[in-house]
């Protein structure tokens, strides 16, 4: 059974469940009047929507949305269609003849927001066991409500329902900012944000049992995923772990793997644990691990295969790793965020207001911190590492880099970096070197 068939089997019963629940829940609602509570939720959503739209129009999106033309087009469609929905929904609500505005609103939802959301869902951050079914549920409900608006363009019930489902995305971002500012749910920030946003909005659309319907859908997705996809232990960890920005290896998978190989005593230092693991892997006792053994380690840590290949070719010596090489390069793979924040930034920029730093200066700051050997070039491997850490799918990372490596030398000068990789240096400057401007 191939993967597409498994996905179809996974989604078919969930789709039937969604449509049945959508139909019975929404048709039990009264068309007569909208409750004051629902009006208050709509009003609050409008205010939050303006904040989120302002943020998106004034701050750079995450680089994973800008690397390839299809991603860039998708995020622009997502933002523009969401804006059209917001404006037309408000006008329709206050208009004496809402039909035309409602039709535009619903068409924008179906053509723009639903399609772009579906395209971006597979690379969403957070725990996939929560995030993916949550997005599927909201996208399905958004589409269902928008179709009902096209069928009933003067219905304030369906106009408000469509508007509220749109705002699940807005409330998710609002809760993300709130939770991050007050320091709660640090280990599950993305997943907690989407769950709370849904628990706020869904009952207003599907009625009092809305949250129960949602919970059964999330549990059903997890059950069917395990039953049909039959994930390995490592894939299960990846399915339930909270995946955040600036990560490359699966720390939980690494921890599980280390526990299986380490014979170190309690309280041992990180280096002592690494030595214990190395000794277990060095079965012939020659003090070296060959490249295939190192690749196997990275695979166990769920590092993308192409990165593992590039990493081994870059870091190994004499077709293998001594303990020192293993400890410094494999055991302690530094993240790009660590490299940017631990390195000393040029002193002339330290006390400057980030708003006064020119684009060229921003790019130079990031380039100089990534160019660890001061060669004046960033190699293919270094940029690939950064893109993978920021959530770009493996194949798309290579496609993006090949697009600008015209001469095939696998290197990028500062001018190439400045001209072609604006999403990288702009986001790194705004969200790593100056995290007070953190993204939502």
C-alpha positions in Angstrom: 0.0 0.0 0.0 1.6 3.3 -1.1 1.7 6.5 0.9 -1.0 8.3 -1.1 -3.4 5.3 -0.6 -2.7 5.4 3.2 -3.3 9.1 3.3 -6.6 8.6 1.5 -7.7 5.9 3.9 -6.7 8.2 6.8 -8.7 11.1 5.5 -11.8 9.4 4.2 -13.5 8.5 7.5 -12.4 11.8 9.0 -13.9 13.7 6.1 -17.2 11.9 6.5 -17.1 12.6 10.2 -16.4 16.3 9.6 -19.2 16.8 7.0 -21.8 15.0 9.2 -20.9 17.0 12.2 -20.8 20.3 10.3 -24.3 19.6 8.8 -26.1 18.6 11.9 -24.4 21.2 14.2 -25.0 24.2 11.9 -28.5 23.3 10.9 -29.6 23.2 14.5 -28.7 26.9 14.9 -31.4 29.5 14.6 -31.4 31.9 11.7 -33.4 34.4 13.5 -30.9 36.4 15.4 -27.2 36.4 16.3 -26.5 36.2 20.0 -24.8 39.1 21.8 -22.0 36.7 22.7 -21.4 35.9 19.1 -21.4 39.5 18.1 -18.9 40.3 20.8 -16.6 37.5 19.5 -16.9 38.9 16.0 -16.0 42.4 17.2 -13.0 41.1 19.2 -11.9 39.1 16.2 -12.0 42.2 14.0 -9.7 44.0 16.3 -7.3 41.1 16.5 -7.5 40.7 12.8 -6.3 44.3 12.2 -3.4 43.7 14.5 -2.3 40.5 12.8 -2.7 42.0 9.3 -0.7 45.0 10.3 2.0 42.7 11.5 2.1 40.7 8.4 2.2 43.7 6.1 5.0 45.4 8.1 7.2 42.4 9.1 9.0 39.8 7.0 7.3 36.4 6.9 9.2 33.3 8.0 11.8 32.4 5.3 10.2 29.0 4.7 7.3 30.9 3.0 9.6 32.9 0.7 12.3 30.6 -0.6 10.5 29.3 -3.7 8.1 31.1 -6.0 5.3 28.8 -5.2 5.7 29.4 -1.4 6.0 33.1 -1.9 2.9 33.1 -4.1 1.0 31.0 -1.6 1.7 33.3 1.4 0.7 36.4 -0.6 -2.5 34.7 -1.7 -3.1 33.7 1.9 -2.6 37.3 3.2 -4.6 39.0 0.4 -7.5 36.6 0.5 -7.7 36.9 4.3 -7.8 40.7 4.0 -10.6 40.5 1.4 -12.6 38.1 3.6 -12.2 40.5 6.5 -13.3 43.6 4.7 -16.1 42.0 2.7 -17.4 40.2 5.8 -17.6 43.5 7.8 -19.3 45.3 4.9 -21.8 42.4 4.3 -22.7 42.4 8.0 -23.6 46.1 8.0 -25.0 46.3 4.5 -28.7 46.3 3.7 -28.0 44.2 0.6 -25.2 41.9 1.7 -25.4 39.3 -1.1 -22.7 40.7 -3.4 -20.2 41.2 -0.5 -21.0 37.8 0.9 -20.3 36.2 -2.4 -17.0 38.0 -2.8 -16.1 37.0 0.8 -17.0 33.3 0.2 -15.2 33.2 -3.2 -12.1 34.6 -1.6 -12.2 32.0 1.1 -12.6 29.1 -1.3 -10.2 30.2 -4.0 -7.6 31.9 -1.9 -7.6 31.2 1.8 -8.6 27.5 1.9 -6.2 26.5 -0.9 -3.2 28.4 0.5 -3.9 27.1 4.0 -4.0 23.5 2.6 -0.7 24.0 0.8 1.1 25.3 3.9 -0.3 22.8 6.4 2.3 20.0 5.9 5.1 22.4 7.0 3.4 23.9 10.0 5.3 24.2 13.2 4.3 22.5 16.5 3.3 18.9 17.3 2.0 17.4 14.0 -0.4 15.2 16.1 -2.2 18.4 17.1 -1.4 21.0 14.4 -2.2 19.0 11.2 -5.6 17.7 12.3 -6.4 21.1 13.8 -5.7 22.8 10.5 -7.5 20.2 8.5 -10.6 20.6 10.8 -10.5 24.4 10.4 -9.8 24.4 6.7 -12.7 21.9 6.2 -15.1 24.0 8.3 -14.0 27.2 6.6 -14.7 25.6 3.2 -18.0 24.2 4.3 -19.2 27.6 5.7 -18.1 29.5 2.6 -20.0 27.1 0.3 -23.1 27.7 2.5 -22.6 31.4 2.0 -22.6 31.0 -1.8 -25.8 29.0 -1.5 -27.4 31.5 1.0 -25.6 34.9 0.3 -28.1 36.9 2.5 -27.8 34.6 5.5 -26.1 36.4 8.4 -25.7 33.1 10.2 -23.4 31.7 7.5 -21.7 35.0 6.9 -20.8 35.2 10.6 -19.8 31.6 10.7 -17.4 31.9 7.8 -16.0 35.1 9.3 -15.4 33.4 12.7 -13.7 30.3 11.2 -11.3 32.6 9.3 -10.4 34.1 12.7 -9.2 30.8 14.1 -5.9 31.6 12.4 -5.9 35.2 13.8 -6.6 34.0 17.4 -3.9 31.4 17.0 -1.4 34.1 16.4 -2.8 36.3 19.1 -2.5 33.5 21.7 1.0 32.7 20.4 2.1 36.2 21.2 0.3 36.3 24.6 1.6 32.9 25.7 5.2 33.8 24.6 5.1 37.2 26.4 3.9 35.8 29.7 6.0 32.7 29.4 3.5 29.9 29.6 3.3 26.7 27.4 6.9 27.2 26.5 7.3 23.5 25.5 4.2 23.5 23.4 3.7 27.1 22.2 2.3 26.4 18.7 0.1 23.5 19.6 -1.3 25.3 22.7 -2.1 28.4 20.6 -4.0 26.6 17.9 -6.0 24.5 20.5 -7.0 27.5 22.6 -8.0 29.4 19.4 -10.2 26.5 18.3 -11.7 26.1 21.7 -12.7 29.8 21.6 -14.2 29.9 18.1 -15.6 26.4 17.3 -18.5 26.5 19.8 -19.7 29.7 18.2 -20.0 28.0 14.9 -20.9 24.4 15.7 -22.8 24.9 18.9 -22.2 23.7 22.5 -20.9 20.4 21.4 -18.3 21.9 19.0 -15.4 21.4 21.3 -16.4 17.7 21.8 -16.6 17.3 18.1 -13.1 18.8 17.7 -11.6 16.6 20.4 -13.0 13.4 18.8 -11.6 14.5 15.5 -8.1 15.0 16.9 -8.2 11.7 18.7 -9.6 10.0 15.6 -6.7 11.4 13.5 -4.1 10.2 15.9 -5.7 6.7 16.1 -6.0 6.3 12.4 -2.5 7.7 11.8 -0.9 5.0 14.0 -3.2 2.3 12.6 -2.8 3.1 8.9 0.7 4.7 8.6 2.3 2.3 11.1 5.0 4.7 12.1 8.4 3.6 13.5 9.3 4.6 17.1 11.3 7.5 15.7 8.4 8.7 13.5 6.0 8.5 16.5 8.3 10.8 18.4 8.4 13.2 15.5 4.6 13.0 15.3 4.0 14.1 18.8 6.9 16.4 19.6 6.6 20.1 19.5 8.7 21.2 16.5 9.8 24.8 16.9 11.9 27.2 14.8 15.7 26.9 14.6 15.8 23.2 15.1 17.5 20.5 12.9 17.9 17.4 15.0 15.1 15.7 17.0 16.3 16.2 20.6 13.9 13.6 21.9 15.0 11.0 19.4 18.6 11.8 20.2 17.9 11.5 24.0 16.2 8.1 23.5 19.1 6.9 21.3 21.7 8.1 23.8 20.0 6.3 26.6 20.2 3.0 24.6 23.9 3.4 23.9 25.4 5.1 26.9 26.9 3.2 29.9 27.8 6.4 31.7 27.0 6.8 35.4 24.5 9.3 36.8 25.9 12.8 36.9 28.4 12.3 34.1 29.4 15.3 32.1 28.2 15.8 28.5 31.7 14.8 27.2 31.7 11.7 29.4 28.3 10.6 28.0 29.5 11.2 24.5 32.7 9.1 25.2 30.6 6.3 26.5 28.4 6.3 23.4 31.4 6.5 21.1 33.0 3.5 22.8 29.9 1.5 22.4 29.8 2.3 18.7 33.5 1.7 18.1 33.1 -2.1 18.1 36.6 -2.8 16.7 38.3 -0.5 19.2 40.4 1.4 16.7 39.3 4.8 18.0 37.3 5.7 14.8 33.7 5.7 13.5 33.4 5.3 9.8 31.1 7.5 7.7 28.3 5.0 7.4 28.1 4.7 11.2 28.0 8.5 11.5 25.2 8.6 8.9 23.3 6.0 10.9 23.6 8.2 14.0 22.2 11.2 12.2 19.4 9.1 10.8 18.5 7.9 14.3 18.3 11.6 15.3 16.0 12.2 12.3 18.3 14.6 10.5 17.3 14.9 6.8 19.2 12.4 4.6 20.6 15.0 2.2 21.9 17.1 5.1 23.5 14.0 6.6 25.3 13.3 3.3 26.6 16.8 3.0 27.5 17.0 6.7 29.6 13.8 6.5 31.4 14.9 3.4 32.2 18.2 5.0 33.2 17.1 8.5 34.8 13.6 8.3 38.5 13.1 8.0 40.2 9.9 6.6 36.8 8.4 5.9 35.7 8.6 9.5 35.5 10.4 12.8 37.9 10.3 15.8 36.3 10.9 19.2 37.3 14.6 19.1 35.7 15.1 15.6 32.7 13.1 16.7 32.2 15.2 19.9 32.8 18.6 18.3 30.9 18.0 15.0 28.4 15.2 15.4 27.5 15.2 19.1 27.2 19.0 19.3 25.7 20.1 16.0 25.3 23.8 16.6 22.1 25.4 15.4 22.3 28.6 13.3 20.6 30.4 16.1 23.4 29.4 18.5 26.0 30.4 16.0 24.4 33.8 15.5 23.8 34.6 19.1 27.0 33.2 20.6 29.3 34.9 18.1 30.5 38.5 18.8 28.5 40.9 16.6 30.4 43.8 15.1 30.8 46.4 17.9 29.7 49.3 15.7 26.2 47.8 15.5 25.7 46.8 19.1 24.3 50.0 20.3 22.4 51.0 17.2 18.7 51.2 16.9 17.8 48.3 14.5 15.6 50.7 12.5 18.7 52.7 11.5 20.7 49.8 10.2 20.6 49.6 6.4 19.7 46.5 4.5 23.2 46.0 3.4 24.5 46.3 6.9 21.9 43.7 8.1 23.0 41.3 5.4 26.7 41.9 6.2 26.1 41.2 9.9 24.4 37.8 9.2 26.9 36.9 6.5 29.9 37.5 8.7 28.5 35.4 11.5 27.8 32.5 9.2 31.2 32.7 7.4 33.0 31.0 10.2 36.2 30.3 8.3 36.3 34.0 7.0 36.7 32.8 3.4 34.4 35.4 2.1 32.0 32.8 0.9 29.1 30.7 2.4 29.1 27.2 1.1 26.0 25.3 0.0 26.1 23.2 3.1 25.9 26.1 5.5 22.9 27.7 3.8 21.2 24.3 3.5 21.6 23.8 7.2 19.9 27.1 8.0 17.0 26.4 5.6 16.4 23.0 7.1 16.5 24.4 10.6 13.8 26.9 9.6 11.4 24.2 8.4 11.9 24.3 4.7 11.3 20.7 3.3 14.6 19.0 2.2 13.9 18.9 -1.5 12.8 22.6 -1.5 16.0 23.7 0.3 18.1 22.0 -2.4 15.9 23.4 -5.2 16.2 26.9 -3.8 20.0 26.8 -3.5 20.5 25.2 -7.0 18.4 28.0 -8.4 21.0 30.6 -7.5 24.2 28.5 -7.8 24.5 29.4 -11.4 28.2 28.2 -11.8 27.7 25.1 -9.7 30.6 25.9 -7.4 28.4 25.3 -4.3 29.5 28.7 -2.9 27.8 32.1 -2.4 29.6 35.4 -2.2 28.3 38.3 -0.1 26.8 39.9 -3.2 24.9 36.7 -4.1 23.8 36.3 -0.5 22.6 40.0 -0.3 20.8 39.9 -3.7 19.2 36.5 -3.7 18.8 35.5 -0.1 17.0 38.5 1.4 14.4 36.4 3.3 17.3 34.7 5.1 19.3 37.7 6.3 16.2 39.9 6.9 14.5 37.3 9.1 17.7 36.3 10.9 18.4 40.0 11.8 14.9 40.8 12.9 14.1 37.6 14.8 17.5 36.3 16.1 19.8 39.2 16.6 17.0 41.4 17.7 14.4 39.0 19.2 12.3 41.7 20.7 10.7 42.0 17.3 9.7 38.3 17.5 7.4 37.0 14.8 3.9 35.6 15.4 
